[in-house]
């Protein structure tokens, strides 16, 4: 992963205090990858090769990844199969906004 990249403070704070990596809402389910496993998971998915401007931070459990854009910390969804930056869908402009929208059923990840 890009060693120059810094995760947003809201993401780091949330992940450090997270008890359960699964979050459910009426619109579905997401699993957030533990901070200590991010590098390994991103190596396995080959994100640097396929979507070099993104870091995978979670999944919807149905083949779609949740990613942070390295340039602006915006949150996107990208399918893991055929992973390409052109398939990225903006979900939120910050991690806090992403959580709020998901937990209040304003966001579906597909």
N, C-alpha and C positions, 0 to 999 in steps of 0.2 A: 504494500500500500504506500501511497505517497506520504513520505515522512514530513513534508511541509504542511500537510493538511491538519487543521484543527477542528475538531467537532465543536458544535455550538454548546454553550454552557447549559442550556435547557435540556439538551439531549443527554449530556454527561450526568447532570444532576438527577434526571429521571432514572437513568440506567443504574446509577450507583445505589439508588433507593428502591429499586424494583424487587419485589418479593417473588413475583410469578412472571415469567416471560410471555404469558399468553394474555391477550386483551380481547374481550368479547363485546360486541354490540349487536343491536338488531340487524345490522347490515353485514354481519360476518364475524370473522376471527382474524387476529394477527398474532404472529409469534415474533418477538424481537430477539435477535441473537445476542447472547451475553457479550459484554465488552471484551472479555479475555479471549473469546473465540472468533472475533471479527476477522483478524488477519488470516487465520487458518481457513475459515469459511470462504472468504473472498479469494484466496488462492485456489480452493477447490472449484469454485464457480468460474475461475479465470476472469474475474471482472476487469483486471488491468488490461487484458487482451481484448475483450469484447466491448466493454463500456468503461474506458479508461477515465472518464470524468466523474465516475460514480463509485460509491462504496455500498455494498449490500448490508443492510442493518436488520432485515427481517423478511417475513414471507406471509402470504395470506393462507398458506397451507394448501393452495390449489394450483401451484406452479407459477405464481406471480411473486416477484421480489419487491421489497420496499427498499429504496435506495436514497442515500443522501448525495446531492450534487456537490462535488468537491469545490466548485467555484463559488457557490452562493449559499450552501447549506439548505437549499430547497429540498423538499421531499417528493420523490417520484415513485411510480410503479413501472416495472419493466418485466415482461414475461421471461422466465429463466430459459425456456426453450426458444432458440433463435434469438438470444439476447443481443439487441442492437440499440444504440442510443436513439435512433430514429423512432423507436417504439416507446420511448419514455413519455409517460403521462404525468403532468404536474398534479400533485395531490394537495400540497400546501407550501406556503412560503417560509415556514419554520416548523421545527419539531413540535413545539407547543400548539401551533395551529392544527397540525396533523392530528395530534392526540385529541384535541377538542372536537374537531370535525368527526373523527371516528367514533368517539365515545358518545356524541350527541346525534348519531345516525345521519350525519350530513355528508358522509363519504362512503362510497363503495369501492373496493379494490378488486379489479378484475382485469 
